Amino acid sequence: MDEIDNQYCEDESPEKIAEKLRATFKDEAYELCAELENALLALEENPGDPDVVNRIFRALHTIKGSGAVCGFEEIARFAHEVETCYDSIRSGKASATKRVIDLTLTARDQIQALLDEYYYHRPADASKTGLIVSRFRELLPGPSPAGAREQREQAGAPGPGAAIYRIRFRPGPDILAHDMNPLSFLDELRRLGSCTVVAQTEAIPYLENFKPESCHTYWDAILTTDQGRDAIEDVFIFAKDRIELTIEVIDEGGGADSEETAHRRIGDILLERGDLSAEDLQKALHTKKRLGEALVESGAVSPGKVESALAEQEHARELRVQRRATESSSSIRVATDKLDKLVNLVGELVTVQARLTQTAQTNGAPELTSIAEEVERLTGSLRDTTMNIRMLPIGTTFSKFRRVVRDLSAELGKEAELTADGAETELDKTVIERMYDPLVHIIRNCIDHGIEPPARRQAAGKPKKGTIHLSAIHSGASVLIRVDDDGAGMDAGAIRAKAVQKGLIQPNAELSERELWDLIFAPGFSTAETVTGVSGRGVGMDVVKRAMDSLRGAIEITSRKGQGSTITLKLPLTLAIIAGFLTRIGSEHFIFPLSLVEECVELTAASSAKSHGRNLANVRGRIVPYIRLRELFSINGRSPSLEQIVIVSVNGQRVGLVVDVVVGEHQTVLKSLGRFYHGVEGISGATILGDGTVALILDIPQLLRVVEQREDRSAKGADPGF
């Protein structure tokens, strides 16, 4: 709480402090919900994995603790109920069945709904909370007290020098007669760090031999603390003559020994303690049951000793995770608006640096040129560093789609799994956020239209469960995201028939395979026979297309009937500062996104005359259509005798755009246009050049669509317009 005391003034009201705490907790809360969902889906694939169960428990425990501190009492109580159930699973008293995982996913959604109610003012159904809790209590009754873990308290994270101690505390039979309560010693142990206490009750006699004034129980404690051995011994200093005390260090630091400790098996721990013989261990290993169950059933060890060994395993794993987190680079949370402001300031600096460079070149003074070069170097370094701050691994988005695949497969009666690679590929945070909905549409289409029902897949010789594979890889200044499925593939005949029916193409139109697949991006296009909650309204893939255009990206589809489809998305690494290609027409400047530019060729008056007004250029034996931007934008003045064709590639189509002069590459800081210019097609923004003039940034895909639409209207005799 020291950090909180430093951050929030004492004279502030409790309500104000709670409000600030909730604002601080916001990002962490949603990250914990995402981690909880990922862990639950991982548990569904590996129900017996104790590491995954611990991930779920830690996420719930943190939501409970942090939520209570921030005043989210309802969330804290709800998380506590779910956490209690997973404590039973963790201790082996219950199993993580599919019903339990389904219910926990519902509980996770309810926690997020309660958070949304506060942070985004979206009403949540509070009655669901009680219903979920009652269902948990029906599925997972509370643990029985006999031989169970007596208590576990988390006392805050131990420091970097923490060690794990195994403590066996055996009071003498007469300790109660000397006014000493054994539980007070255990309470003091818990104050030293993270402590798990297990009561060993096998020495309690039958009732006829039981003496109420005697202590028949002893305790095992697993303590993770940075206080040292002396602090542990001080707890028992006044009872040294009346107890048996054993303190062993089982992990006192990092390195190879620490990793070995974290992966020790239960049998090895029991052997090391002297609670189990090697002969009994070998007998238990030859059974087909889990080791702990086999040992208890055979009477080789008591349930309490197995419980204590499990607790030792868990402490070792948790300390290993904490050390790895400490060893990794430290980080701080920064509000998005502050980061956006920093990017804007860097953009302004890039513009000023360009002006300085241009002034130095015009002035010709060597000293000024030297300063300009140094500023250019530093500005470039600052620009790259700032852009990297905004970069996030795309795996944070990939992991969210596992739930989409799981739930939609169940809804449609299909079986599908999601696999992924390239999760470490980094993209601008804004790009990742804006790509979530388009990827959801694509994955839903893969399951609904691509993956076949299990019986049909088996009849076709395929595995019963379909696969959707997500991958990401860097490609120059772009990132390629591929979505593959092993479903039925696209039906070219059905797509063509639907396109003819909707008037998108003529019945006798000759289309390439690529042009045919691109028809599915038309608004309202759907091959579904009936409208369902998943598909049939044609509002999916056109959303994907619009999102890709707004991100200056490209999309490509390939499909093989009966084998599956692949959708490839090409996205820019960042939206704030892009590599541009500067050109000029008359006195106006235009910038092309460099990622779309393939090459530049000259266009002479003679070669233009040979095309007889058809605007076609022969580029090394290939015919490339071109568009005169001077005419398109109605720029006054005569064209020079030697023009330049900038050839761009959009969705595999090569098109030329004619300009007067090619200036060259230009680091472009994107500036949005004012409200007066909203809706101007073919322009995505503007930037300021070194001399203070404004250059417009071309939206190439939209520009090409505008030209196609104008030509269609012209062919039909309508006013071409623009």
Helices and strands as residue ranges (DSSP letters): H 2-7, H 14-45, H 50-69, H 73-90, H 98-119, H 127-139, E 149-153, E 163-171, G 175-178, H 182-190, E 194-200, G 207-209, E 218-225, H 229-235, G 237-242, E 243-251, H 256-262, H 266-273, H 278-285, H 291-298, H 303-327, H 336-363, H 366-389, E 391-393, H 395-398, H 401-412, E 416-421, E 426-428, H 429-445, I 446-450, H 454-459, E 466-475, E 478-485, H 492-501, H 513-518, G 519-521, H 541-550, E 554-560, E 564-572, E 577-585, E 588-593, G 594-596, E 597-604, H 605-610, E 616-619, E 622-628, H 629-632, E 642-650, E 653-659, E 661-669, G 675-677, E 683-688, E 694-698, H 700-715
